[in-house]
Amino acid sequence: MTTRALILGCAGKTLSAEETAFFRDVAPWGFILFKRNIGTPDEVRALTQALRDTVGRADAPILIDQEGGRVQRMGPPHWPAYPAGERFGRLDGSAAAMAELGARLMAHDLASVGINVDCAPVLDVPVAGAHDVIGDRAYGTTPERVAEIGRAVASGLMQGGVLPVMKHIPGHGRAGCDSHKGLPVVETDLATLTAQDFAPFRALADLPLAMSAHVVFTALDPDRPATQSAAVIERVVRGFIGFDGLLMTDDLSMHALQGSFRGRTEAAFAAGIDVGLHCNGDLAEMRGVVEGAPALAGPALRRADNALARLADAAPAFDVREARARFEAALSLAA
């Protein structure tokens, strides 16, 4: 079976017969879950197993956005609520240690239900006046602080057998609008972008996975968002940042992108994207995305295989109860 260079979502807590047949035929590299897909732990485990069964790969990536704060797909009553990234940035000398511990606990939650990829850390550096779509998701307001805590989050996830996805490369912190709803255009000069926005990604360029930004950087390409810009991907993501891991799009259904779903997808792959991401579970949209997506091959396949190989980096099991008590006590004291 040829694997398609795609990550796709599904509509609910179980797969319909139509979805099952579609995924078997398309054979996407991976899947992504949202709150609409999350029931009890047993229901999530059954869904992740059913998704993997459709493609016949026990290690097929299953992603989720589990940052903490307002971006947390798994939460009470079955899982703890985790703080937003900004909370760690406000801690004193324990910030990195607590961020790593929190991510390790998140990884335990995710791995226990079959999820092996988390779309975190957020490495965007917010600036005054930008849209709050990033806001308190950011770990700080300087590239050094964002990189420090982002590294800790990535480490905690990998210790727990979950791969991190750094986002939104090469930076979403200056966006003046929410790319879910419109296309942000950043007119900042290249020197400033290099020193501020791109710096955390360069510091963590060894991570296995990254998600692109649906943001136009006029200093590099005034016509296309980074997701669909060969200039940004070649010159900045692969060039200045030096990222040679698997590069996925942000959600292809977001309103920052224009045109048909086939056209959006083709433009991303033409620019140098490795894997397309479509999240909302709409089969009609996904069919268009599939028409524009190639098989996973060449450098993209190498990067995908290298990423999955990093799952072996997981550390031995730890005392979850003790770790959670220590984590909650530290956050309580800091509050």
MARVEXGU-173919 format. One record per residue (C-alpha): chain; residue number from 1; x, y, z. Coordinates in steps of 0.2 Angstrom, whole numbers, always signed. Each point is the difference from the previous one (the first is absolute). Example, Ala and Ser with C-alpha at 12.3 -4.5 7.8 and 13.67 -1.06 7.14 Angstrom:
residues 2
A 1 +62 -22 +39
A 2 +6 +17 -3
END
This chain:
residues 335
A 1 +0 +0 +0
A 2 +7 +17 -5
A 3 +0 +13 +14
A 4 -7 +17 -4
A 5 +9 +15 +6
A 6 -15 +6 +11
A 7 -7 +1 +18
A 8 -19 +0 +0
A 9 -13 +2 +13
A 10 -17 -9 +3
A 11 -17 +6 +4
A 12 -4 -8 +17
A 13 +4 -12 +14
A 14 -1 -15 -11
A 15 +3 -3 -18
A 16 -14 -2 -13
A 17 +0 -13 -13
A 18 +3 +13 -13
A 19 +15 +7 +10
A 20 +8 -17 +3
A 21 -1 -4 -19
A 22 +7 +17 -4
A 23 +15 -1 +11
A 24 +3 -18 -6
A 25 +0 +6 -18
A 26 +10 +16 +3
A 27 +13 -7 +13
A 28 +5 +17 +8
A 29 +16 +0 +10
A 30 -9 +6 +15
A 31 -16 +7 +9
A 32 -4 +14 +11
A 33 -13 +0 +14
A 34 -10 +15 +7
A 35 -12 +3 +14
A 36 -15 -7 -10
A 37 +10 -17 -1
A 38 +3 -1 +19
A 39 -11 -11 +11
A 40 +5 -11 +14
A 41 +18 -7 +1
A 42 -7 -16 -6
A 43 -9 +8 -15
A 44 +16 +10 -5
A 45 +10 -16 +1
A 46 -13 -9 -11
A 47 +1 +14 -13
A 48 +19 +1 -1
A 49 +0 -19 -2
A 50 -13 +1 -14
A 51 +9 +14 -9
A 52 +16 -10 +0
A 53 -9 -15 -6
A 54 -6 +9 -15
A 55 +18 +3 -6
A 56 +7 -16 +7
A 57 +15 +9 +9
A 58 +1 -3 +19
A 59 +11 +16 +1
A 60 -10 +11 -11
A 61 +1 +18 +8
A 62 -15 +6 +9
A 63 +1 +18 +4
A 64 -9 +12 +12
A 65 +1 +18 +5
A 66 +3 -2 +19
A 67 +9 +16 +5
A 68 -9 +4 +16
A 69 -11 +15 +3
A 70 -13 +4 -13
A 71 +8 -12 -12
A 72 -3 -17 +8
A 73 -10 -13 -8
A 74 +0 -13 +14
A 75 -5 +8 +17
A 76 -11 -3 +15
A 77 -9 -11 +5
A 78 +12 -13 -7
A 79 +16 +9 +0
A 80 +8 +15 +9
A 81 -1 +18 -5
A 82 +17 +6 -4
A 83 +6 +19 +0
A 84 +3 +10 -15
A 85 +17 +2 -6
A 86 +1 +18 +7
A 87 -1 -7 +18
A 88 +17 -8 -2
A 89 +8 +15 -7
A 90 -5 +9 +16
A 91 +8 -12 +12
A 92 +17 +4 +7
A 93 +15 -12 -1
A 94 -11 -15 -1
A 95 -9 +4 -16
A 96 +9 -12 -12
A 97 -1 -14 +13
A 98 -18 +2 +3
A 99 -4 +2 -19
A 100 +10 -17 -3
A 101 -10 -8 +14
A 102 -16 +6 -6
A 103 +3 -6 -17
A 104 +6 -17 +7
A 105 -17 -2 +8
A 106 -9 +5 -15
A 107 +10 -13 -10
A 108 -6 -13 +13
A 109 -18 +5 -3
A 110 +2 +0 -19
A 111 +10 -16 -2
A 112 -13 -9 +12
A 113 -13 +2 -14
A 114 +11 -3 -15
A 115 +4 +17 -5
A 116 +19 +2 -4
A 117 +2 +18 -7
A 118 -4 +16 +9
A 119 -1 +17 -10
A 120 +11 +9 +12
A 121 +11 +9 +5
A 122 -6 +17 -6
A 123 +16 +10 -5
A 124 -9 +16 -6
A 125 +6 +16 +8
A 126 -14 +12 +3
A 127 +2 +18 -3
A 128 -11 +15 +7
A 129 -15 +3 -11
A 130 +0 -17 -8
A 131 -16 -10 -1
A 132 -3 -11 +16
A 133 -1 -16 -10
A 134 +17 -4 +8
A 135 -2 +11 +16
A 136 +2 -11 +15
A 137 +5 -15 -10
A 138 +17 +8 -1
A 139 +13 -5 +13
A 140 +7 +18 +1
A 141 +4 +16 -10
A 142 +18 -3 -4
A 143 +7 -13 -12
A 144 +12 -6 +14
A 145 -14 -3 +12
A 146 -11 -9 -13
A 147 +14 -11 -6
A 148 +5 -5 +18
A 149 -18 -5 +5
A 150 -4 -7 -17
A 151 +15 -12 +1
A 152 -6 -5 +17
A 153 -17 -4 -6
A 154 +7 -10 -15
A 155 +11 -10 +12
A 156 -14 -4 +12
A 157 -11 -6 -15
A 158 +14 -11 -7
A 159 +4 -8 +17
A 160 -18 -6 +0
A 161 +0 -7 -17
A 162 -9 +14 -9
A 163 +8 +10 -14
A 164 +0 +19 +0
A 165 -5 +11 -14
A 166 +7 +17 +1
A 167 -11 +14 -7
A 168 -4 +11 -9
A 169 +16 +0 -10
A 170 +8 +13 -4
A 171 -11 +10 +12
A 172 -18 +6 +3
A 173 +3 +12 +14
A 174 -2 +16 -10
A 175 -16 -5 -9
A 176 -12 +14 +0
A 177 -15 -12 -2
A 178 -5 -18 +4
A 179 +6 -11 -15
A 180 -16 -11 +3
A 181 -10 +14 -6
A 182 +11 +10 -12
A 183 +18 +2 -7
A 184 +12 +9 +12
A 185 +13 +11 -10
A 186 +16 +5 +10
A 187 +10 +14 -7
A 188 +14 +0 +12
A 189 +18 +1 -7
A 190 +10 -16 -2
A 191 +13 +5 +13
A 192 -13 +1 +13
A 193 -8 -16 -5
A 194 +16 -9 +1
A 195 +5 +6 +17
A 196 -17 -2 +8
A 197 -13 -11 -9
A 198 +11 -13 -8
A 199 +12 -2 +15
A 200 -9 -12 +11
A 201 -3 -12 -15
A 202 +19 +1 -4
A 203 +4 -4 +18
A 204 -11 -16 -1
A 205 +3 -5 -18
A 206 +5 -17 +5
A 207 -18 -4 +5
A 208 -8 -14 -12
A 209 -16 +10 -5
A 210 -6 +17 -4
A 211 -16 +9 -5
A 212 +0 +14 -13
A 213 -8 +17 +3
A 214 -14 +7 -12
A 215 +9 +17 +1
A 216 +6 +11 -14
A 217 +17 +8 +3
A 218 +2 +14 -12
A 219 +19 +1 +2
A 220 +1 -18 -7
A 221 -15 -3 -11
A 222 -14 +14 -1
A 223 -12 -12 -9
A 224 +0 -16 +9
A 225 -2 -6 +18
A 226 +15 -10 +7
A 227 -10 -16 -2
A 228 +0 +2 -19
A 229 +16 +10 -2
A 230 +15 -8 -7
A 231 +10 +15 +4
A 232 -4 -1 +19
A 233 +2 -19 +0
A 234 +16 -1 -9
A 235 +8 +16 +6
A 236 -6 +1 +18
A 237 -7 -17 +6
A 238 +13 -11 -8
A 239 +13 +13 -2
A 240 +2 +13 +14
A 241 -9 -11 +13
A 242 +8 -16 -6
A 243 -15 -11 +3
A 244 +2 -17 -9
A 245 -15 -8 +9
A 246 -17 -4 -6
A 247 -9 +16 -5
A 248 -19 +0 +0
A 249 -13 +13 -4
A 250 -11 +8 +12
A 251 -18 -5 -3
A 252 -4 +2 -19
A 253 -18 +4 +4
A 254 +4 +17 +9
A 255 -6 +15 -9
A 256 +18 +8 -1
A 257 +1 -11 -16
A 258 -10 +3 -16
A 259 -6 -11 -14
A 260 -5 -18 -2
A 261 +6 -13 +12
A 262 +9 -8 -14
A 263 +8 +16 -5
A 264 +5 +5 +18
A 265 +8 -17 +3
A 266 +10 +0 -17
A 267 +6 +17 +4
A 268 +7 -6 +17
A 269 +9 -15 -7
A 270 +7 +11 -15
A 271 +8 +11 +13
A 272 +9 -14 +9
A 273 -13 -6 +14
A 274 +3 -18 +4
A 275 -18 -5 +7
A 276 -17 +9 -1
A 277 -11 +1 +15
A 278 -19 +1 -1
A 279 -9 +1 +16
A 280 -19 +2 +0
A 281 -5 -17 -6
A 282 -11 +6 -15
A 283 +1 -14 -13
A 284 -4 +11 -14
A 285 +15 +11 +4
A 286 +11 -14 +3
A 287 -3 -7 -17
A 288 +6 +16 -8
A 289 +16 +0 +11
A 290 +3 -18 -5
A 291 +0 +5 -18
A 292 +14 +12 +3
A 293 +11 -11 +11
A 294 +14 -11 -5
A 295 +6 -16 +7
A 296 +12 +1 +14
A 297 +16 -3 -8
A 298 +18 +7 -2
A 299 +7 +12 +13
A 300 -18 +2 +8
A 301 +0 -19 +3
A 302 +17 +0 +7
A 303 -5 +14 +12
A 304 -16 -9 +5
A 305 +10 -16 +4
A 306 +13 +10 +10
A 307 -14 +8 +10
A 308 -9 -16 +4
A 309 +17 -8 +5
A 310 +2 +14 +14
A 311 -15 -9 +9
A 312 +13 -12 +6
A 313 +8 +14 +10
A 314 -14 -2 +14
A 315 +6 -1 +18
A 316 -5 -14 +12
A 317 -17 +2 +9
A 318 +0 +12 +14
A 319 -11 +3 +16
A 320 -15 +9 -8
A 321 -8 +3 +17
A 322 +15 +8 +8
A 323 +4 +10 -16
A 324 -17 +7 -1
A 325 +0 +5 +18
A 326 +17 +8 -2
A 327 -6 +9 -15
A 328 -16 +7 +8
A 329 +9 +5 +15
A 330 +12 +10 -9
A 331 -13 +9 -10
A 332 -10 +3 +15
A 333 +15 +8 +9
A 334 +3 +11 -15
A 335 -18 +6 -1
END
